[in-house]
Amino acid sequence: MRTVNKVILIGNVTKEPYMKTTAGDKKIALFTVATNRYYRDAAGENQSEAEYTNCIAWGVLAERCEQFLTKGKLVYIE
């Protein structure tokens, strides 16, 4: 059976992307995005918790990440 997984993140970049190059000269950008999760605890109090998601971009998209992403930048990732 086939399945589909889709993730949409809106958050802030935690630090400058780390750039790598493969043996075939293909660029890779590694970066982390911080998002906030809001929920109500057992006592009914509103709580907020930060979640960190590691992201990887390849090729031309990695080059764009290197060019435009900086620490604190708000990003939308799908």
Helices and strands as residue ranges (DSSP letters): E 9-13, E 18-21, E 27-40, E 46-58, H 59-68, E 74-77
